[in-house]
Amino acid sequence: MSDQYRPLKDAFGRFATGIGIAACKKRDGGFSVITINSFTSVSLSPPLVLWCIDKSASVYPDFMAADSYAISILNAKQRAMSDRFARYDPIQLTGDEIDIWETGSPLLKDRIAGFDCKIAMRHAAGDHDILIGEVIRFDSANGAPLVYFASNYHSGVED
């Protein structure tokens, strides 16, 4: 079966993006985690970021019920993490893989940047929802990013 959206996906894929992990606390305990590349900054004052979630994603209901999320920006050596959370039913996070800040949403260790966010707004947008978060706490570290371009991973260049 051919993918009717393949030409559009290929065109979108010509924009190189970093790879991140979005994570939230589940109401019944544990965490929901998904690989993302739709992350961007929105505003400095107040500090806002956004990412987009597919309405058919297995973790969609958890993110719609959550009041916060965390974003971990992956370094070039974290491809396995990206692959792990791009799957439908990934192996869950363990305590030694994460940091927990104010919102209780998990951030991956060894990230090159992290954002702990309270959800400020949700917007329906076609087959996705846009989750805008107010940044409560953040960090950053030196390191090469994991980059996605034309449906392939690449290692970013460290400054």
C-alpha positions, -999 to +999 in steps of 0.1 A: +000+000+000+015+033-010+015+063+013-005+091-003+013+116+020+049+105+011+057+134-012+045+159+014+064+141+042+096+141+020+092+179+014+087+185+052+117+163+058+140+188+040+139+210+071+165+197+096+153+194+131+166+184+165+152+154+182+135+156+216+116+135+240+083+148+254+072+132+287+044+136+311+031+121+344+002+097+339-027+101+363-026+065+373+012+066+379+042+062+357+050+083+326+041+086+290+070+093+267+072+101+229+100+111+205+093+144+189+109+167+163+081+194+163+096+214+191+101+252+190+104+283+212+074+306+211+081+335+235+107+348+259+083+368+281+066+347+293+089+318+283+068+296+261+076+265+239+054+242+218+054+208+203+028+189+183+013+155+190-005+133+165-040+125+176-035+089+168-004+085+190-008+059+217+002+085+244-022+112+231-048+106+259-022+109+286-009+142+272-044+156+269-051+147+305-018+161+318-013+196+331+025+196+324+052+181+303+089+180+300+111+182+269+146+167+267+167+177+237+188+147+228+226+147+222+242+130+193+248+098+213+212+093+223+198+078+191+188+047+209+165+068+232+149+084+201+143+050+186+130+036+218+103+062+223+093+064+186+077+029+191+041+022+199+047+005+232+083+014+244+101+001+274+093+024+303+117+048+318+136+038+349+146+061+378+183+060+369+175+074+334+156+106+345+156+138+365+124+150+381+118+188+386+089+209+397+061+195+376+070+159+382+074+152+344+106+133+337+136+147+319+162+123+304+197+124+319+226+134+295+203+157+275+218+189+260+187+209+271+157+204+292+124+222+297+100+216+325+066+231+315+031+237+327+006+234+298-006+269+290-027+262+259-038+234+236-049+240+200-064+216+175-045+216+142-057+191+117-045+156+127-024+170+155-028+191+186-004+219+195+007+219+232+020+252+243+039+251+276+051+278+300+087+270+309+090+267+347+126+255+348+153+248+321+189+238+317+214+234+288+247+218+283+274+218+256+273+189+232+265+179+197+227+175+190+209+146+174+196+159+142+169+145+118+169+153+081+153+136+051+141+107+073+176+099+086+195+107+118+226+129+117+250+141+144+252+179+148+284+197+150+295+210+184+305+247+185 
